[in-house]
Amino acid sequence: MTIHDLSAQSSILNHFIAELRNIDVQKDSMRFRRNVERIGEILGYEMSKHLNYEFEDIKTPLGIAPTQLLSDQLVICSILRAGLPLHNGLLNYFDKAENAFISAFRKYTSEDEFEIEVKYMAAPQIDNKVIILADPMLATGRTIENTFEILKQRGKAKQIHVVAVIGSQQGVDYIANCLPDNTHLWIAAIDAELNDHSYIVPGLGDAGDLAYGIKM
């Protein structure tokens, strides 16, 4: 897997990440969603440099302009519900992409042990398409793994791109071992560790709750 850690570069992206982490800024859920969306746009732009294009002449009012147009068919697959703002950011740039949604959550079997359970999937066929798996928090990596396994029911993708806002080093290492070798990971920040409950430290908390309110 090829890892693209954008935090290694000085850019406005790091400002958006700082606001996501800040407990005072987090009180504004609309700003939290917007920052995740903007990060999705930035990660999507960087990812676009690794997609396939074809040359085409475009007729303008004054002549012909040679240009390059995206030739890959994309499918953006997001994990409900936390993935929705990230999905919107990607869709802002890849407006012709098809869309898939998967509901995955932690089902605890004990105080600290859990399984990733998938309850719902709406997805098109993915044969020979480029799949973008969008999940803002890459903690253990098991959600991405399970999502990819479920998507295999819809065919064989040409290439896999994982887009995440913050991940743990453990989660990054995990998906590197379970996803195809030609997978690309686009991530805005990688944190060193997980706590005893498998939450990213320092992370930012529960992205779904911060974006949409506390769930029961």
C-alpha positions in Angstrom: 0.0 0.0 0.0 1.2 3.5 -0.8 0.7 5.9 2.0 0.2 9.6 1.3 0.5 11.4 4.7 -0.3 15.1 3.9 0.6 16.3 7.4 4.2 16.0 6.4 3.7 19.1 4.3 3.0 22.7 5.5 -0.4 23.6 4.1 -3.8 25.0 5.2 -4.8 21.4 5.7 -3.0 21.4 9.0 -5.1 24.4 10.1 -8.3 22.5 9.4 -7.0 19.5 11.4 -6.1 21.8 14.3 -9.7 23.1 14.4 -11.1 19.6 14.3 -9.1 18.6 17.3 -9.7 21.8 19.4 -12.3 21.1 22.0 -13.5 24.7 21.9 -14.0 24.8 18.1 -15.7 21.4 18.3 -18.7 23.0 20.0 -19.7 24.3 16.6 -21.0 21.1 14.8 -21.6 23.0 11.6 -17.9 24.1 11.5 -16.8 20.6 12.4 -18.7 19.2 9.4 -17.4 21.9 7.1 -13.8 21.3 8.1 -14.2 17.6 7.4 -15.7 18.4 4.1 -12.8 20.8 3.2 -10.3 18.1 4.2 -12.1 15.7 1.8 -11.8 18.3 -1.0 -8.0 18.6 -0.4 -7.4 14.9 -0.1 -9.6 14.3 -3.2 -7.5 16.9 -5.2 -4.2 15.2 -4.2 -5.7 11.8 -5.1 -6.8 13.1 -8.5 -3.2 13.3 -9.6 -3.0 9.5 -9.5 -6.0 8.8 -11.6 -6.3 8.2 -15.4 -7.1 10.9 -18.0 -7.7 11.1 -21.7 -7.0 14.0 -24.1 -9.9 15.8 -25.7 -10.3 19.0 -27.7 -12.8 21.3 -26.2 -14.5 23.9 -28.4 -14.6 27.4 -26.9 -16.2 30.5 -28.3 -12.8 31.5 -29.7 -11.2 28.3 -30.8 -10.1 24.8 -29.7 -8.5 24.0 -26.3 -6.7 20.7 -25.8 -7.3 19.4 -22.4 -7.3 16.2 -20.2 -10.5 14.7 -18.8 -10.9 12.1 -16.1 -11.4 8.7 -17.7 -11.7 6.5 -14.6 -15.2 5.7 -13.3 -15.2 6.3 -9.6 -17.4 4.9 -6.8 -17.2 6.8 -3.5 -18.1 4.5 -0.6 -18.7 6.1 2.8 -19.2 4.6 6.3 -22.4 5.9 7.9 -22.8 8.3 9.6 -19.4 9.9 10.4 -18.3 9.5 6.7 -21.0 11.8 5.3 -19.1 15.2 5.5 -16.0 13.5 4.1 -18.1 12.0 1.3 -19.6 15.4 0.5 -16.1 16.9 0.2 -15.0 14.2 -2.3 -18.2 14.5 -4.2 -17.6 18.2 -4.6 -14.6 17.4 -6.8 -15.7 14.1 -8.3 -19.2 15.1 -9.2 -19.8 12.3 -11.7 -18.8 9.6 -9.3 -21.2 6.8 -8.3 -22.0 6.5 -4.6 -22.1 3.7 -2.1 -23.0 3.8 1.6 -22.4 1.2 4.3 -23.6 1.2 7.9 -20.9 -0.2 10.1 -20.6 0.1 13.9 -18.8 -1.4 16.9 -20.8 -4.2 18.5 -19.2 -4.7 22.0 -18.9 -8.3 23.2 -17.4 -7.1 26.5 -16.3 -3.8 28.1 -13.2 -3.6 25.8 -13.8 -6.2 23.1 -15.9 -5.5 20.0 -16.7 -6.7 16.5 -17.4 -4.5 13.5 -21.0 -5.2 12.4 -22.4 -4.2 9.0 -26.2 -3.7 8.9 -26.8 -1.9 5.6 -25.3 -1.5 2.2 -26.4 0.5 -0.9 -23.8 0.2 -3.7 -23.5 -0.1 -7.5 -21.5 -2.7 -9.4 -17.8 -1.9 -9.0 -16.2 -4.1 -11.7 -13.2 -2.3 -13.3 -14.0 0.9 -11.3 -11.9 2.9 -8.9 -13.2 2.6 -5.4 -12.7 5.4 -2.8 -13.3 4.2 0.8 -14.0 7.2 2.9 -13.9 7.0 6.7 -12.8 10.0 8.8 -11.3 8.0 11.7 -9.0 5.1 10.8 -8.6 3.5 14.3 -8.1 -0.2 14.2 -8.6 -0.6 10.4 -11.2 -3.3 10.9 -14.1 -1.1 9.6 -12.2 -0.5 6.3 -11.4 -4.2 6.1 -15.0 -5.3 6.6 -16.3 -2.6 4.2 -13.9 -3.8 1.5 -15.0 -7.4 2.0 -18.7 -6.5 1.7 -18.0 -4.5 -1.4 -16.6 -7.5 -3.1 -20.2 -8.7 -3.5 -20.5 -6.0 -6.1 -17.5 -7.1 -8.3 -13.8 -6.6 -8.6 -12.5 -3.0 -8.4 -9.7 -1.8 -10.6 -8.0 0.2 -7.8 -8.7 1.1 -4.2 -8.1 4.5 -2.6 -8.7 4.9 1.2 -9.4 8.5 2.3 -9.2 9.3 6.0 -8.9 12.4 8.2 -7.0 11.0 11.2 -5.6 7.5 11.6 -3.6 5.5 14.2 -0.3 4.0 13.1 -1.8 0.6 14.1 -4.8 1.1 11.8 -2.6 2.2 9.0 -0.4 -0.9 9.4 -3.4 -3.1 9.6 -5.0 -2.1 6.4 -1.7 -2.2 4.6 -1.7 -5.9 5.3 -5.3 -6.7 4.4 -6.0 -4.6 1.3 -4.5 -5.1 -2.2 -0.9 -4.1 -2.8 -2.0 -1.4 -5.3 -4.1 0.4 -2.6 -3.4 4.1 -1.9 -4.1 5.7 1.5 -4.7 9.5 1.6 -4.7 10.8 5.1 -4.4 14.2 6.8 -2.7 13.0 10.0 -1.4 9.9 11.6 -1.4 9.6 15.4 0.9 7.3 17.3 -1.4 5.1 19.4 -4.8 3.8 20.4 -6.1 3.8 24.0 -7.6 0.8 25.8 -10.9 1.4 24.1 -9.4 1.5 20.6 -9.9 5.2 20.2 -7.1 7.3 18.5 -4.9 9.3 20.8 -4.7 12.3 20.7 -7.3 12.0 17.9 -10.4 14.2 18.2 -13.1 12.1 19.9 -16.1 10.6 18.2 -16.4 12.2 14.7 -20.0 11.1 14.2 -21.2 12.6 17.5 -19.3 15.8 16.8 -20.8 16.2 13.4 -24.4 15.1 14.1 -25.0 15.0 17.9 -24.6 12.3 20.5 -26.3 9.0 19.7 -28.1 6.7 22.1 
